[in-house]
Amino acid sequence: QHGQLVEAAADIRGGSVTADDISRVTSAGMRHAAGAGRTVLHALPVGYALDGVKGIRDPRGMVARQFGVDMNVVTSDATVAKNLMLVVERCHLNVEAMASSPYVAGLSVLTDDEADLGAAVVEMGAGSTTIATYSGGRLVHASGFALGGQHITMDLARGIGACIADAERIKTLYGTVLTGGSDSRELMSV
């Protein structure tokens, strides 16, 4: 998956911004962001602009000649998304929608205040790590890379000459992202 910020704008057809205007401009931005072989998972508005003035949170009903939207568009490889849907459908389940992992992780763990003030959610899986950045209550960036907890376990096993099961146990018991005063002096027997 890949996230990018996209700007789209159009003239207003009646003086004030309507839900149809928002939908029309958002759709134009989505078409621009979805390249060949990509499918759009999310097109989430980050902010709106009226006559070039940015920072509008809800433009509905406001008067302007030109309306714009800044949005975070998250896309995925279309073939990968289609194959994932086929696997689920072969289990006699219907796929209603697909969502990117970093976005859903942020929705599940952040409070509204945290998302408003700004926060980054780092989700480390076995084989990959994803990052979702929120600001002003909206997702502004999503990305990921192919390095996860299994890589750390393997590095630990090689580094201390332990078997993988012991390295995994040491990682889960002693591994942390929080530092303490005794960390540099603490010894453990393996």
N, C-alpha and C positions, 0 to 999 in steps of 0.2 A: 504494500500500500504506500501511497505517496500523497502528501498534502501540499497544497500550494495556495497562496493568496492570490485572488483574482479580483479585478475591478471591472465592473460593467456599468454602463449608463445608457439612458434613453430619454427622449423628450416625453413630457407628460401630456396626455391627451385630454385634458379637461380642467386643468388648473390645479387640482388637488390630487395628492397621491392616494391611490386605491389599492386594495389587495391584488387586483389584476395587474397593476403596474409593478408591484413587488414581484409577483409570479413571473411576469414577462421578462423583467431585467435579470432575475435570478436564473431563469431558464437559459437566457443568452449567455450568461457567465458559465453555466454548466457545460453548454455546448462548446464553448471556447476551451475549457479545461480538459475535456475528455478527448484525448488524442487517440490515434489509431491503436486499436487493441486494448483500450482502457475502458473501464466502466466506472461511473460515479457512485460512490457509496454515500457521501454526504456533500451537501452544498449548504454550509452553515453561515448565515450572515454574521459578520464581525461588527459592522457599522454601516450607516447609511449617509448619503450626502444629498443636499438639496442646493442646486445652483452652485456647486463646487464647494459648499461649506460642509465639512465632514464632522462626525461626532454625534450624529442624530441617532437616538436609540430606537424610536418608533415613529416613522414618518407618516403613518396613515392619517389622512385628513389635512396634512400640511400643504401649503400652496407653494408651487415652484414651477419653473419652466423646464428644468432638467433634474432627473432623479438618478442617483447612482447608489450602488451597493458594493461594499468590500466584503468578500466572503472567502471562507476557507473551504476549498474543494478537496475532498479526499477521494482519490481514485485507486482502483486496483486493476491488476491484469485481468482482462475480461475472461480469458480461458480458465484461469485459476478460479475465479468467482463462479463461473458456469459449472465447472467440475465439482466444486464444493456443494453447490445447489443440487446437482444430480445425485451425489452421494446421499444427501439428506432425503431427497424425494424417493430414492430407492428403499428407504426405510418406512415408506408410506406416511411421510410427514410433509406438510406444505411449508415452504419458506415464504413468510410474509414480507420480510425485509432483511437486508444484511447491514451490519454495522461494523465500523472499524474498532479494533480492540482498544487502542488508546482512548478513543472518545468514550466508549462504554465504561472503561476503568475510571475515567474522571467523573462520569455521572454517578458511579456507584460509591465513590469514596469522598468526594468533595461536598462540603456544605455550600449553600448559596453564598454565604459571606466569603468563604475561601475563594470561590470562583470569581466573585466580584473584585476582591482585592488583588487577585493574581496568584496562581499556583501552578506548579509542574507536578504531574503524576508520572512516576517512573515505575513501570511494571516489568519485573524481571521473571521471565519464564525459563523453562529448561534450555531452550535453544535460541531464544531471541529476547530482546529488551525493547519495549516501546515507551515512548514519551508523549504525553499530551500536555500542552501548555494552555492555560486558561487566563483570560484577563477581561475585566469588565463583565464577568458572567458568561463569557462566550469562549468557545474553543478557537484559539488563534493559530495553533500549530500542532501537527501530529507527525511523528516520525518513528522509525525503529531501525534496529540493526541486528544482525545475526550473531549475537553473543549472549549467552545466558548462563544460568546456574550450573548446567552440566559442564560447561567449559571451565568454570571456576573449580568444580569438583575434580575434573581431570588435571588441571594445573596444580592443585593442592596435592593430589595423589603423587604426581611426578616429583613435585618439589620436596616432599618429606619422605618419599619412598614408601608410601602406604598403599594398601589395596583400595579400590574404588569405594567399597562399602564403608571402610573406616574413614576415608576422606569425606564422604558425604555426611557421616555422623559428626565428625569434627566441625564441618562447615555449619551444620544446623545447630549444634550446641554452642559453638564459640563465635561464629561469624556474626558481625553486626556492622551497621553503618554509623553507629554512635561510638565516639571515642571516650575513653575514660582515662583517669590519671595513671592507672596501673597497667594499661595495655602494653607499654613498651617493656615492662619488667615481668609480666606474667609468663610463666613457663608451664608447659603441659607435657606429660609423657605420652608417647605414641607407641 
